[in-house]
């Protein structure tokens, strides 16, 4: 669910999926993780640029361990590395669905929390300290709307409003791309389930509510940049997308606004690739980058919430309001239940894998 | 297009290489084996072998028994066939115009078809949104003229996909047809005219049959590309435009079910091969590959 648009991979796949499958075999010049160096796989673009600036270069200066960047941190590439015994990445920066799938396929090392600084760890909500993932950058799915379509006082405030096509007229847009899990939590909340009773998800009830949403949606968007574009140009009126990104667009003058209430918080995480060659350096790295001050610097550059509450000691009030993990915004939203999505069902797949596939089937069936 | 290459390529130099075709063919074969055959065999291995020991048809049976995937295959073919037909109807006259106009105009026409080809796919899709959207230029214009009462749905449905894909793939239709048309001996249609044929008759009985290999090559290229498309359907399409390529991406990249993904890829390839086999029988094998130029 990481929002980075990935043109390289997409154009590659456009020429045929066989190429992508063949890629591991054609891996000619791998990024190497030697002693004294770790390879961090992230999403590129402004995100990687900001990480280089506030995390990697300072870390290199402080420890003498070099950080090499590679990416994107796709589960398929990690599988190719682990399967072939040629692991060239050490640390991944990726989202929970990918981590759950990789953990279920035994592609990750569990995180040894004994090796993480207790003080820094204490500032990170417990829900973000998962066996295979340490949350560091928080995105959130929120209600985002066009302010021209919905003037002050008539704006959608709840998921029930989003589902109510009679009271709130206008086109909706929700995320769908192969591999993105469906927004079943919002379907249940819109259907009247209290937020604290959402998990474990009543799957059938949620899909029935999705059926009701379906005619209201004109565009199932494929990447988050597209979602903001659709809203800003007035192609759609309400969107379920990454709230902080919309606030950046608002700051640039786009007629959009965000309702944080009822939003679903989800982390991008640090994860360790199975068979990493330099575990000591990896833990040194983790201890460096989960520091509140480092995270605050990152939050000034890219519009995602820092996981460490200590970061807000280094951010002013105006900046904090824009971030989904500020104490005020945090209280209005709920955390995605990683344990539920990662639970393995009878068929040996995680709930996330099963519901992701069902999402595609739901699209095909009712198209 | 190989014919076009040999025509121009017979450039008088480089005869040493040309004298030893065996060497060139061997190089090409090794290259193909390395970058094409080996990955394909690996793919087949995954599809029929999976992670388990022994060979099995389990993945094939999974696709065979799954109606959702059948629908996706049908959608993919519908989109590819429509794109090919529309591209042919637009591309042929365009190529004809290019081939018969002055060199300066031909260059302009070529640029017009090639420039979008070099533009990023995201920018192009965005441009279509500006043109075709609910609040896009065309709808605003039609509404302003009072021709329609509410915006026409031209985006996020099959129409949007077709417009976007034809736009992307048109160069692959125009260029092969043009390459053949410029080589058609203009004295032949002239001869037909002098024998009393109308311009239309001369075209249909002389020029068109001579240019058919170009049309066939264009159709083959467009169809092959269209069958594997997925970014344009994702950006401009609706939920009913879910293609097999999208499902392969999901299965391979997010579900890590490589045997199943490999099987889907192989089936897509096999179905393309079937289409070409049928085409070859119907049209004559030489013509379809473009090897036997009139």
Interface residues (C-beta under 8 A of the other chain):
Chain A: X5 X7 X10 X11 X13 X14 X15 X16 X17 X18 X19 X20 X21 X22 X25 X26 X74 X75 X76 X79 X97 X98 X101 X102 X105 X171 X176 X177 X178 X179 X214 X218 X219 X220 X222 X226 X229 X230 X233 X234 X235 X349 X353 X356 X357 X360 X361 X363 X364 X365 X366 X367
Chain B: X35 X38 X39 X40 X42 X43 X46 X68 X71 X72 X75 X120 X121 X122 X126 X129 X130 X133 X134 X135 X155 X156 X225 X228 X229 X230 X231 X234 X235 X238 X239 X240 X241 X242 X245 X246 X247 X248 X249 X250 X251 X252 X253 X254 X255 X256 X258 X261 X262 X264 X265 X269
